[in-house]
Amino acid sequence: MRTNTVKININNSYALWALVALIVTSIGMYIYFVNVAILQTAERQDLDESITDIKSSISQLELQLIDGTKEINKEYALALGFREVEDKVYLERDPSTRLSLLNETSSQ
């Protein structure tokens, strides 16, 4: 009985260079992702400050609106040229009438 054997010669330098390339790539990716995380955190802090500033200006505008509505009264409206209506007309909806869509294609 005869056996055939095949010699596999692995060059250690190829394996070494592949391992070095893998380590260098891993270190590069680590540095990149840490840098991205730091930059995203800084950007998030800037956005939080912007949100705080915008909320503050919205609150100031709301206060101005409230103060402005206190100034509106009957005398102010008359000074602007508005007038009182003598014949007041009130409209109310008749619950028996409804709007509906007329679909002419389904009726044919």
trRosetta pair geometry for C-beta under 8 A, 3 or more apart (Angstrom, degrees):
i j d omega theta_ij theta_ji phi_ij phi_ji
10 14 7.4 -118 -178 58 75 114
10 15 6.5 41 161 -35 114 124
11 14 4.7 78 81 2 100 106
11 15 7.4 175 93 -3 56 85
12 15 5.7 -58 -152 42 42 110
12 16 5.9 45 151 -24 72 108
13 16 5.4 -52 -144 38 33 116
13 17 6.2 32 157 -17 66 105
14 17 6.0 -55 -144 39 29 106
14 18 6.3 30 155 -19 63 107
15 18 5.7 -53 -145 37 31 113
15 19 6.3 31 155 -18 64 107
16 19 5.8 -57 -150 37 29 110
16 20 6.3 29 152 -18 65 107
17 20 5.5 -49 -142 37 34 113
17 21 6.2 37 155 -20 65 104
18 21 5.7 -52 -147 36 30 112
18 22 6.4 32 152 -20 63 106
19 22 5.6 -52 -147 35 32 113
19 23 6.4 31 154 -18 65 105
20 23 5.8 -55 -147 37 31 110
20 24 6.2 29 155 -17 66 107
21 24 5.8 -54 -142 39 29 109
21 25 6.1 30 156 -18 64 109
22 25 5.8 -56 -145 39 27 111
22 26 6.3 29 155 -20 63 108
23 26 5.7 -54 -147 36 30 112
23 27 6.4 29 155 -17 65 105
24 27 5.8 -53 -147 37 31 110
24 28 6.3 33 153 -19 64 107
25 28 5.7 -54 -146 38 30 113
25 29 6.3 29 156 -17 65 106
26 29 5.8 -55 -146 38 29 109
26 30 6.3 33 153 -22 63 106
27 30 5.6 -53 -148 34 31 115
27 31 6.5 30 155 -17 65 104
28 31 5.9 -55 -148 36 30 108
28 32 6.3 30 154 -19 64 108
29 32 5.6 -55 -146 38 32 114
29 33 6.2 24 160 -14 67 109
30 33 6.2 -60 -144 40 26 103
30 34 6.2 24 158 -16 64 109
31 34 5.9 -58 -146 39 28 109
31 35 6.2 30 155 -20 64 110
32 35 5.8 -60 -152 37 27 112
32 36 6.4 26 154 -18 65 106
33 36 5.5 -48 -143 36 35 113
33 37 6.3 38 155 -21 64 103
34 37 5.7 -53 -149 35 32 112
34 38 6.4 31 153 -19 65 105
35 38 5.8 -54 -148 35 31 110
35 39 6.3 27 155 -15 65 108
36 39 5.8 -56 -145 40 30 109
36 40 6.1 31 156 -19 65 108
37 40 5.8 -55 -145 38 28 111
37 41 6.4 31 155 -21 62 106
38 41 5.8 -55 -151 34 30 112
38 42 6.6 28 153 -16 64 105
39 42 5.7 -54 -149 37 33 110
39 43 6.3 34 153 -18 66 107
40 43 5.5 -53 -145 39 33 113
40 44 6.2 39 153 -24 64 104
41 44 5.6 -50 -148 32 31 115
41 45 6.7 32 152 -19 62 102
42 45 5.8 -52 -152 33 33 111
42 46 6.6 34 150 -18 65 104
43 46 5.6 -53 -150 36 35 112
43 47 6.3 33 152 -18 66 106
44 47 5.7 -55 -147 38 32 111
44 48 6.4 36 152 -22 65 103
45 48 5.6 -50 -147 33 33 114
45 49 6.6 34 153 -18 63 102
46 49 5.8 -54 -153 35 33 111
46 50 6.5 33 149 -19 65 105
47 50 5.4 -51 -146 36 36 113
47 51 6.3 40 153 -22 66 102
48 51 5.6 -50 -147 34 32 113
48 52 6.5 35 152 -20 63 103
49 52 5.6 -52 -150 34 33 113
49 53 6.5 33 152 -18 65 104
50 53 5.7 -54 -149 36 33 111
50 54 6.3 31 154 -18 67 106
51 54 5.8 -55 -145 38 31 110
51 55 6.3 31 155 -19 65 106
52 55 5.9 -55 -146 37 29 110
52 56 6.4 32 153 -22 62 106
53 56 5.7 -56 -151 34 30 113
53 57 6.6 24 155 -13 65 104
54 57 5.9 -55 -148 39 33 106
54 58 6.3 36 152 -21 65 105
55 58 5.5 -52 -146 36 33 114
55 59 6.4 37 153 -21 64 103
56 59 5.7 -52 -152 33 32 112
56 60 6.6 32 150 -18 63 103
57 60 5.4 -49 -148 35 38 114
57 61 6.4 39 153 -19 66 103
58 61 5.7 -54 -149 38 33 111
58 62 6.4 36 151 -22 65 104
59 62 5.6 -51 -147 34 33 113
59 63 6.5 34 153 -19 64 102
60 63 5.7 -52 -152 35 33 112
60 64 6.5 34 150 -18 65 103
61 64 5.5 -50 -148 36 36 113
61 65 6.4 40 151 -22 65 102
62 65 5.5 -50 -149 34 34 114
62 66 6.5 35 152 -19 65 103
63 66 5.7 -51 -147 36 34 111
63 67 6.3 32 154 -16 65 106
64 67 5.7 -55 -146 40 31 110
64 68 6.1 33 153 -22 65 108
65 68 5.6 -56 -146 37 29 112
65 69 6.4 27 157 -19 65 104
66 69 6.0 -54 -148 34 30 108
66 70 6.9 35 151 -24 61 102
67 70 5.8 -52 -157 26 35 115
67 71 7.2 32 150 -20 63 103
68 71 5.8 -55 -158 29 38 112
68 72 7.2 38 149 -24 66 100
69 72 5.7 -46 -152 23 43 113
71 76 6.5 101 147 -78 76 163
72 76 5.6 -123 -136 77 43 142
72 77 7.0 59 -169 -53 83 92
73 76 5.2 96 49 10 65 104
73 77 7.2 -128 100 -5 34 92
74 77 5.8 -58 -150 37 31 111
74 78 6.3 29 155 -17 66 106
75 78 5.8 -54 -147 38 31 110
75 79 6.3 34 152 -21 64 106
76 79 5.6 -53 -149 34 32 113
76 80 6.6 29 152 -17 63 105
77 80 5.8 -57 -152 36 33 110
77 82 4.2 -42 166 50 92 136
78 81 7.9 107 -177 -28 31 8
78 82 6.2 -85 -84 68 35 79
78 83 7.2 73 -121 -97 75 47
85 88 5.9 110 107 -82 112 68
93 97 7.9 -130 -178 60 78 98
94 97 4.8 55 86 12 108 105
103 106 4.6 33 112 17 116 111
103 107 6.9 147 94 -18 67 90
104 107 5.8 -61 -149 36 40 110
104 108 6.8 39 158 -26 69 105
105 108 6.3 -55 -154 25 33 110
